[in-house]
């Protein structure tokens, strides 16, 4: 039983532990996002925008790196709608690279 146990390491040779298409965002300057219902309420007017992207990284690169994008929902190739109410249920797809449909708030100047 014990022989199948694997310790988590920082060894770059453990390629089988890295999901296909994974991008390490540690030193990448891109915008970030959070569920809009968890953000502080604003009196600003906004538009509700929906876009298709090949992963969350492609989506975040559409914005300046300092921005936090208020996301209402994300739908992946499995058709499950993800939002602030079901965020803990797991994605069921690769959020970094799979095609996703994102609905977000775009605040007007």
N, C-alpha and C positions, 0 to 999 in steps of 0.2 A: 504493500500500500504506500509506504513512504517514498519509494523510489520514483513515483510519478509526480511528486510534489516539486514545484519550481519556485525558487525565491525570485522576487522582483529585483532586477539589477539595472545598472546604468550601462551595461555592456552593449556596445554598438553591434556586436556579433549576433545578438538575439533578434534577428530579422523576423523570425516566425511570430514574435509577440506584437509586431507592429501591423495594424490593419492595412490592407491594400489601399493606396491612395491617401494615406494619412499625411497631413502636413503639420509639422511642429510649429506652433504659433508663438513660441516663447520669445523670439526676437523679431517678430513681424509687426510692423506698424500698420494696423488696419482699424477701422471703426469697430465698435463693439455693439452688443444688443442686449436688451432685456425685455421681458414681457411687459407690455404697455400697462396692464392693470396693476403691476407692481411698482410703477414709477410714480413719482410725486405728481398729483394733479396739477394741471396747468390751465390758465384761462385763455391761452393762445388758440387761435383757430387752426384747423388742420384738415387735410384731405386723407381719405383712406385709399391707399395704393396697394395694388397686387402686382407682383412680378414673378417671373419664372427665373430660376438660377440653377446652375450646376453646383449645388452645395452652398453652404452658408458663407464660405470664404469669398466666392464670386459675388455674392450679394453684398457683403460688407465692404468690398473693394469699390462699390459704387459711391461711397461716401467718404468725406474727409476722416482721417485717422482719429481725430479728437471727438468725433460724434458718438453718442449712444443712441441707437435706433430703437424706437418703441415698436416692438413686434406684437401684433394681435394674434397671428396664427401661422403655423408652418404645417404644410401637408407634403408628405413624401410620397415615393412611388408605391407605398403600401396603402395609400388612401386614408390613413388615420390623421385626423385633425389634432394637432398639438397646440395647446395654449397654456395660459398660466394655471388653469384648473386641472390639467392632466399631465403636467411636465414631468412628474416622477414615474410615469409608466414606461419609460424607455422609448427610444426612437424607432427601432425596428428596421433601420436602414442606416447608411453611412451619411450622416449630416454634412460631412465635409465635402463630399464629392458627388453624391447622388442628385438627380434632378429634384428640385423642391419648388413648391408654390408658397410664396411668403406674402402675407398681408401685414402692412405696417402703417404707422401714422407719419405723415409728412407735414410738419408744422409750417404754416405760412409766415413770411417775414412781417 
